[in-house]
Amino acid sequence: MHRIAMLAGALCAFVASLAGCAGPGAEPSVSRGSYLLAEHQVARLSRTVSVRYERFEDSRCPKNAACIWAGKLSYHFMLLSQSGSERFALGGEGAQHASTTLPGVRFGILLVGVRERPLAEHAVVLDVDVPPD
């Protein structure tokens, strides 16, 4: 019986090196990185994990207008994986979201020229941070 357990462990290690062996529904490793996205674009984070930049909301005060509230930008995303889907929003540069679907994975954004450009050009750089193994 001990030999069978050893063989099963060796087989699992071999299979893990090819496709992962953490059981049903296990996600392949997500790599950290930065992804330039325009609205409706998708970034593939692994073979089975992707993030879609769905939309933005811009309630900022128009130029040369007198406003009581300055307003804000909000960027909305959808994370899709074997573990499930997760919607999240980031309120601007420096904002972060800790994934509940992929424990340890954090998302943040850098704004790419969104302060003065027309709304159709709201692009972001989605930063993906993954804890070391």
N, C-alpha and C positions, 0 to 999 in steps of 0.2 A: 504494500500500500504506500509506503514511503517513496518507493521508486516512481510510482504513478504520479504522486504529488510533485516530485522533482521534475519529471518529464512534462507535466502540465505547466509548471512554472517556466521551464525552458521554452516550451511552445508559446506560451503567452508573451514572453520577452521577445521572441522572434517575430510574432505577429504584431506586437506593439511597435516594433521598429518599422514595420510596413504600413500599418493602418490604425494603430491604437488598440489597446486591450484593456480598457477600463470598464468594460461592461456595456450593456445596451444603452443607447442614447449618449454615449460619451462623445464629447466634441474633440476634434483634432485641435492641436495647439493653435492659438491665435497669436500672431506676431504683432509686436508693437510697431507703430509706424505713423506716418502722416499721410492723409488722403485729401487731395484737392477735389471738392465736390461743388457742382452747381445744383440748383433745384432739380429733384427727381432722379438724380444720378445715384448709382449703387457702388459701394466699395466692398470688394471681397476680402474678408479678413482671414479666411481659411477655405478649405474645400466645401465646408458646410455652414459657414458663418458669413453673413453679409449685413451691411448697414445701408439703409436708404435714407437720403436727405429728402424728406417729404415736402416741407414748406417752411416759410418764414412768416413771421408777423411783424409788421413795422408800424408802431403807433407813435413814432417820434413826431415832434412838432415840425411842420413844414418850414422851410427857409422864409425869413422875413415875416413870420406870423407871430402874434403874441399868444402864448399858450400858458395855461396855469400849470400844466404837468409836462415835463420834457418828453415823456414817452419812453418806449424801450423797443429793442429788437428781441425776438425770440425765435430760435431755430429748432425745428421739430424733426425727429429721426425715428426710424423703425429698425430695430435689431431683429434679425431672423436667424434662427439656429435650430439644430435638432432638439435642443432643450426647450424650445418655445420661442415666442415672439415677445418683444418688449418695446413699448413706445417710450420715448423720453424727449425732453426739451432742454436746450441749453440757452441761458439768457444772455450770453455774450462772452467776450474774451475773459478767460480766467474761470468761468463757470465749469464745473465738472459734474459728471454723473457716474455713480458706481453701479454697474450692472447687477441686477438681481438674477438674471438668467445665466450669466457667466461670472461666477464669483471671482473677485479679484481684478476683473477687467474694468478700467475706468476710461471715460471719454471726456474730451475737452475740445474746445475749438479755438482757432485763431481766425480773426476776421481778415478778409482779403479785399481791401478797398471798398468797404460797404458804406462808409460814412458819407460820401458825396456822390456816389454813382446812382443811376436809376435803379429802381427796385428789381428789375429783371436781371440785374447783374449781381445779386446777393450770392456770392460764393463764400465758402468757408473751407478752412483746412481742418479736417477732423483728426484730432490726435488720439491715438489708441495707446493706452499704457497697460502693460501686462506685468504682473509680478514675476520675478525670476523663479525658475524651477527649483 
